[in-house]
Amino acid sequence: MTTLIRKAAVTVLAVGAGLAATSNATAATRIEGAGATFPNPIYQRWVTEYQRSHPNVQINYQSIGSGGGIKGIINKTVDFAGSDAPMSKSELGQAGSPVVHIPTVAGGLVPAYNLPGFQGELKLDGQTLAGIYMGTISTWNDPAIAALNEGSRLPSTPITPAWRTDGSGSTFVFTNYLATQSEEFKSTVGAGKSVEWPAGQGGKGSEGVAAIIQQTPGAIGYVELNYATQNKLRYASVKNQAGKFVKASPETVSAAGEAALKQMNNGIADIWNQPGDNAYPIAAYTYVIVYQDLGAIKDRNKARALVDFLTWATGEQGQRFAGEMDYAPLAPGVRQKVTEQLNKLTFGGNRLGVAAAR
């Protein structure tokens, strides 16, 4: 799995590849998707599992980053996009037709670090992370970090903040969280899929950020929980809105999602910095984005297959794989909202509806 994740930017998932054709075989239905690297491992698993009962459906997902996925859906070069960030007003305008956001799983971004000689569990809060990424906190024994880690011996090692160079949903989530923690960060660096970082070193994709962390003593970077786990990166606990230091896990990310359920509108909800003792503060949903009318696919059976796959993935059968891969499965209330989103989908103006059992 580690190898797959490190090659996320070029991974192409082919379900049903290699199946022998026979004279009576039905031609394979091919569905193309591209986008976020964050959900790539769970999407790989879903595609593999789905093909067991749907051998004539081939789903290719290219893990190229949220920005690339959104560009693909706007240009209609893919049937669905994966993105950790909802489409902006500008992007929605470029799309030209209504789109539907479908949350698939939730996940946590963790501050992974390389700090030789440090023992124990590192604790950080949002203001300190903002200071690190603004360059105003530049050594690991800075008083702000020391105050959060009383009793721990922190080295004077310089801090190298690592960040994504590509348009990234992970950057969108991380910067939006930091903007809630620091007015200075909000007014200087700002929030978005791509920002001008004043300090540190950039890498392309999660693999690029991880490489900087692994190769640079004193480095810190934001990566997805599953990526940190699979690559054995150490990561800090983060102080949440309730004042508790919380380690990212499927359970603590789920707690953040539950707290934000009432805020969900058209399938979209921000779940960072949510209330609750057990809520992990740097959490987000990741989305599949499709046109509300799938007529551009030009094949009703293909559109039907896409809806069936998305229904399967976001229902009980697909969601049972989430926790074991360090994602948070959708809560029952969120799954109900997802059903509403799926039921909006049409082909040529005719509703397709939810095909699989929820």
C-alpha positions as CSV (number, residue, x, y, z in Angstrom):
1,M,0.0,0.0,0.0
2,T,2.9,2.4,0.8
3,T,4.2,2.0,-2.8
4,L,0.8,2.7,-4.2
5,I,0.5,5.9,-2.1
6,R,3.9,7.1,-3.1
7,K,3.0,6.7,-6.7
8,A,-0.4,8.4,-6.2
9,A,0.2,11.0,-8.9
10,V,0.4,8.5,-11.6
11,T,-1.8,5.7,-10.3
12,V,-4.5,4.5,-12.6
13,L,-7.0,2.0,-11.3
14,A,-8.4,-0.4,-13.8
15,V,-11.2,-2.6,-12.6
16,G,-11.8,-5.6,-14.7
17,A,-8.5,-5.3,-16.5
18,G,-7.2,-8.5,-17.9
19,L,-10.6,-10.3,-18.0
20,A,-10.7,-12.6,-20.9
21,A,-13.3,-11.7,-23.6
22,T,-15.6,-14.2,-25.0
23,S,-18.0,-14.1,-28.0
24,N,-20.9,-13.7,-25.6
25,A,-19.3,-11.2,-23.3
26,T,-20.8,-7.8,-22.9
27,A,-18.6,-4.9,-23.8
28,A,-17.0,-3.3,-20.7
29,T,-18.4,0.0,-19.4
30,R,-15.5,2.4,-18.8
31,I,-15.7,5.2,-16.3
32,E,-13.0,7.8,-16.0
33,G,-12.2,9.8,-12.8
34,A,-9.4,12.0,-11.6
35,G,-8.5,14.2,-8.7
36,A,-7.6,14.2,-5.1
37,T,-4.7,12.2,-3.8
38,F,-6.1,12.0,-0.2
39,P,-8.9,9.5,-1.0
40,N,-6.8,7.5,-3.5
41,P,-6.2,4.5,-1.3
42,I,-9.8,4.0,-0.3
43,Y,-10.9,4.6,-3.9
44,Q,-8.5,1.9,-5.0
45,R,-10.0,-0.5,-2.5
46,W,-13.5,0.4,-3.5
47,V,-12.8,-0.2,-7.2
48,T,-11.2,-3.5,-6.4
49,E,-14.0,-4.7,-4.2
50,Y,-16.8,-3.4,-6.5
51,Q,-15.4,-5.3,-9.5
52,R,-15.9,-8.6,-7.8
53,S,-19.7,-8.3,-8.5
54,H,-19.5,-6.0,-11.5
55,P,-16.7,-7.5,-13.7
56,N,-17.9,-5.6,-16.8
57,V,-17.4,-2.2,-15.2
58,Q,-14.0,-0.6,-15.5
59,I,-13.2,2.4,-13.4
60,N,-10.0,4.4,-13.9
61,Y,-9.1,6.9,-11.2
62,Q,-6.0,9.1,-11.8
63,S,-4.7,10.6,-8.6
64,I,-3.5,14.0,-9.8
65,G,-4.7,16.4,-7.1
66,S,-7.9,18.2,-6.4
67,G,-7.1,21.1,-8.7
68,G,-6.5,18.7,-11.6
69,G,-9.7,16.8,-10.9
70,I,-11.8,20.0,-10.9
71,K,-10.1,21.1,-14.1
72,G,-11.1,17.7,-15.6
73,I,-14.7,18.0,-14.7
74,I,-15.0,21.6,-16.0
75,N,-13.4,20.5,-19.3
76,K,-15.5,17.3,-19.4
77,T,-12.5,15.1,-19.8
78,V,-13.5,12.9,-16.9
79,D,-16.8,11.5,-15.8
80,F,-16.2,12.4,-12.1
81,A,-13.8,14.4,-10.1
82,G,-12.3,13.8,-6.7
83,S,-11.7,16.9,-4.6
84,D,-11.0,17.6,-0.9
85,A,-12.3,21.2,-1.6
86,P,-15.7,22.1,-2.9
87,M,-15.8,24.0,-6.2
88,S,-15.5,27.7,-5.8
89,K,-18.0,30.2,-7.3
90,S,-15.6,30.9,-10.1
91,E,-15.2,27.2,-10.9
92,L,-18.9,26.6,-10.7
93,G,-19.3,29.4,-13.2
94,Q,-16.7,27.8,-15.5
95,A,-18.6,24.5,-15.3
96,G,-21.6,26.1,-16.9
97,S,-24.1,23.5,-15.7
98,P,-25.1,22.5,-12.1
99,V,-22.8,20.1,-10.3
100,V,-23.4,17.8,-7.4
101,H,-21.0,17.3,-4.5
102,I,-21.0,13.9,-2.9
103,P,-19.1,13.4,0.3
104,T,-17.4,9.9,0.3
105,V,-15.4,9.7,3.5
106,A,-13.9,12.0,6.1
107,G,-10.2,12.2,7.0
108,G,-7.7,14.1,9.1
109,L,-4.7,16.1,8.2
110,V,-1.8,15.6,10.6
111,P,1.3,17.7,11.4
112,A,3.9,15.1,10.7
113,Y,7.4,15.9,11.8
114,N,11.1,14.7,11.9
115,L,12.6,15.7,15.2
116,P,15.6,13.5,16.1
117,G,16.3,13.3,19.8
118,F,12.8,14.3,20.8
119,Q,11.0,11.7,23.0
120,G,7.3,11.6,23.9
121,E,4.2,12.9,22.2
122,L,4.5,16.3,20.6
123,K,1.6,18.7,21.2
124,L,0.7,21.7,19.0
125,D,-2.2,24.1,18.7
126,G,-3.5,26.1,15.8
127,Q,-1.8,29.4,16.7
128,T,1.6,27.7,17.0
129,L,1.1,25.9,13.6
130,A,0.2,29.2,12.0
131,G,3.3,30.8,13.5
132,I,5.4,28.0,12.1
133,Y,4.0,28.4,8.6
134,M,4.3,32.2,8.7
135,G,8.0,31.8,9.7
136,T,7.6,33.6,13.0
137,I,8.3,30.4,15.0
138,S,11.5,29.1,13.6
139,T,13.1,26.7,16.1
140,W,11.7,23.7,17.9
141,N,12.6,25.1,21.4
142,D,10.6,28.3,20.8
143,P,8.7,29.3,23.9
144,A,5.3,28.9,22.2
145,I,6.1,25.2,21.5
146,A,7.7,24.6,24.9
147,A,4.7,26.0,26.7
148,L,2.5,23.3,25.0
149,N,5.0,20.5,25.9
150,E,5.9,21.1,29.5
151,G,8.4,18.6,30.8
152,S,9.7,17.7,27.4
153,R,13.2,18.5,26.2
154,L,12.9,20.3,22.8
155,P,16.0,20.8,20.7
156,S,17.1,24.1,19.1
157,T,16.8,22.5,15.7
158,P,15.5,25.0,13.0
159,I,12.0,24.3,11.7
160,T,11.5,23.6,8.0
161,P,7.7,23.8,7.2
162,A,6.9,21.6,4.2
163,W,3.9,22.4,2.0
164,R,2.3,21.3,-1.3
165,T,3.3,23.0,-4.5
166,D,0.4,21.7,-6.5
167,G,-3.2,22.9,-6.3
168,S,-4.3,20.8,-3.3
169,G,-7.5,20.1,-1.3
170,S,-5.2,19.3,1.6
171,T,-3.8,22.8,1.4
172,F,-7.3,24.2,1.2
173,V,-8.3,22.4,4.4
174,F,-5.0,23.2,6.3
175,T,-5.1,26.9,5.4
176,N,-8.8,27.3,6.2
177,Y,-8.1,25.7,9.6
178,L,-5.2,28.0,10.3
179,A,-7.3,31.0,9.2
180,T,-9.7,30.2,12.0
181,Q,-6.8,30.2,14.5
182,S,-4.8,33.3,13.5
183,E,-6.1,36.6,12.1
184,E,-2.5,37.4,11.0
185,F,-2.3,34.1,9.0
186,K,-5.8,34.8,7.5
187,S,-4.8,38.3,6.4
188,T,-1.3,37.5,5.1
189,V,-1.1,33.9,3.8
190,G,-4.9,33.4,3.4
191,A,-6.7,30.2,2.5
192,G,-7.1,28.2,-0.7
193,K,-5.9,25.3,-2.7
194,S,-2.7,27.1,-3.5
195,V,-1.2,30.0,-1.4
196,E,2.1,31.9,-1.3
197,W,4.0,30.4,1.7
198,P,6.4,32.8,3.3
199,A,8.7,30.1,4.7
200,G,9.8,26.5,4.3
201,Q,10.1,24.1,1.3
202,G,7.5,22.8,-1.2
203,G,7.0,19.4,-2.6
204,K,4.6,18.0,-5.2
205,G,1.8,15.9,-3.8
206,S,1.7,14.1,-0.5
207,E,4.7,12.1,-1.5
208,G,6.7,15.3,-2.0
209,V,5.8,16.7,1.4
210,A,6.6,13.3,3.0
211,A,10.0,13.2,1.3
212,I,10.9,16.6,2.7
213,I,9.8,15.4,6.2
214,Q,11.8,12.2,6.0
215,Q,14.9,13.8,4.6
216,T,15.1,17.0,6.6
217,P,15.8,17.0,10.4
218,G,13.5,19.6,11.9
219,A,10.9,19.4,9.2
220,I,7.1,19.5,9.7
221,G,4.4,19.1,7.1
222,Y,0.7,18.5,6.6
223,V,-0.2,15.0,5.3
224,E,-3.3,12.8,5.5
225,L,-3.6,10.5,8.4
226,N,-3.5,7.3,6.3
227,Y,-0.5,8.6,4.5
228,A,1.4,9.3,7.8
229,T,0.4,5.9,9.1
230,Q,1.4,3.9,6.1
231,N,4.7,5.8,5.8
232,K,5.4,5.5,9.6
233,L,5.7,9.3,10.0
234,R,5.4,10.7,13.6
235,Y,2.7,13.2,14.0
236,A,1.5,15.6,16.7
237,S,-1.7,15.8,18.8
238,V,-3.5,19.1,18.1
239,K,-5.5,21.2,20.6
240,N,-9.1,21.4,19.6
241,Q,-11.8,24.0,20.2
242,A,-12.7,22.4,23.5
243,G,-9.1,22.8,24.7
244,K,-8.2,19.1,24.5
245,F,-5.2,17.7,22.8
246,V,-6.5,15.1,20.3
247,K,-4.7,12.6,18.2
248,A,-6.2,12.0,14.7
249,S,-8.0,8.7,14.3
250,P,-11.1,7.5,12.4
251,E,-13.1,8.0,15.7
252,T,-11.9,11.6,16.4
253,V,-12.5,12.6,12.8
254,S,-16.0,11.0,12.9
255,A,-16.7,13.1,16.0
256,A,-15.8,16.3,14.0
257,G,-18.2,15.1,11.2
258,E,-21.0,14.5,13.6
259,A,-20.6,18.0,15.1
260,A,-20.9,19.6,11.7
261,L,-23.9,17.6,10.4
262,K,-26.4,20.4,10.9
263,Q,-24.2,22.7,8.8
264,M,-24.2,20.4,5.8
265,N,-25.8,22.2,2.7
266,N,-26.0,20.5,-0.7
267,G,-23.6,17.8,0.5
268,I,-21.0,20.3,1.6
269,A,-19.8,20.9,5.2
270,D,-16.6,22.3,6.8
271,I,-15.6,20.0,9.6
272,W,-12.4,21.6,10.8
273,N,-12.4,23.3,14.2
274,Q,-15.6,21.7,15.4
275,P,-16.8,21.6,19.0
276,G,-16.6,18.5,21.2
277,D,-14.0,17.1,23.5
278,N,-13.1,14.3,21.1
279,A,-13.3,16.2,17.8
280,Y,-10.1,16.3,15.9
281,P,-9.7,19.9,14.6
282,I,-8.0,19.5,11.2
283,A,-10.6,17.3,9.5
284,A,-12.5,17.4,6.3
285,Y,-14.8,15.5,3.9
286,T,-13.5,14.5,0.5
287,Y,-15.9,14.7,-2.4
288,V,-16.8,13.2,-5.7
289,I,-18.1,15.9,-8.0
290,V,-20.3,15.1,-11.0
291,Y,-22.6,17.1,-13.2
292,Q,-26.2,17.0,-12.0
293,D,-27.2,15.9,-15.5
294,L,-24.9,13.2,-16.7
295,G,-25.9,13.7,-20.4
296,A,-22.3,14.6,-21.3
297,I,-21.4,11.0,-20.6
298,K,-23.5,10.2,-23.7
299,D,-24.4,6.7,-22.6
300,R,-27.3,6.0,-20.1
301,N,-25.9,2.6,-19.1
302,K,-22.6,4.3,-18.3
303,A,-24.3,7.0,-16.3
304,R,-26.3,4.3,-14.5
305,A,-23.1,2.4,-13.7
306,L,-21.5,5.5,-12.2
307,V,-24.5,6.2,-10.0
308,D,-24.5,2.5,-8.9
309,F,-20.8,2.6,-8.0
310,L,-21.2,5.8,-6.0
311,T,-24.2,4.5,-4.2
312,W,-22.3,1.3,-3.3
313,A,-19.2,3.2,-2.2
314,T,-21.1,5.6,0.1
315,G,-23.4,2.8,1.5
316,E,-22.8,0.1,4.0
317,Q,-20.9,-2.1,1.7
318,G,-18.3,0.5,0.7
319,Q,-18.1,2.3,4.0
320,R,-17.1,-0.8,6.0
321,F,-13.6,-0.5,4.5
322,A,-13.0,3.1,5.6
323,G,-12.0,2.6,9.2
324,E,-9.4,-0.1,8.5
325,M,-7.7,2.3,6.1
326,D,-7.6,5.3,8.6
327,Y,-10.6,7.1,7.1
328,A,-13.7,8.0,9.0
329,P,-16.9,6.4,7.5
330,L,-19.9,8.5,6.8
331,A,-22.3,8.8,9.8
332,P,-25.9,7.7,9.2
333,G,-27.1,11.3,9.1
334,V,-24.5,12.1,6.4
335,R,-25.3,9.0,4.4
336,Q,-28.9,10.3,4.3
337,K,-27.7,13.6,2.9
338,V,-25.6,11.6,0.3
339,T,-28.7,9.8,-0.8
340,E,-30.4,13.1,-1.4
341,Q,-27.5,14.2,-3.5
342,L,-27.5,11.0,-5.5
343,N,-31.2,11.3,-6.1
344,K,-30.6,14.6,-7.9
345,L,-28.7,13.0,-10.7
346,T,-30.3,12.8,-14.1
347,F,-29.6,11.7,-17.6
348,G,-31.1,13.8,-20.3
349,G,-33.4,15.4,-17.7
350,N,-34.7,12.0,-16.5
351,R,-33.9,11.1,-12.9
352,L,-31.6,8.1,-12.4
353,G,-32.2,7.6,-8.7
354,V,-30.2,5.5,-6.2
355,A,-29.6,2.0,-7.7
356,A,-27.9,0.0,-4.9
357,A,-29.0,-0.8,-1.4
358,R,-28.0,1.8,1.2
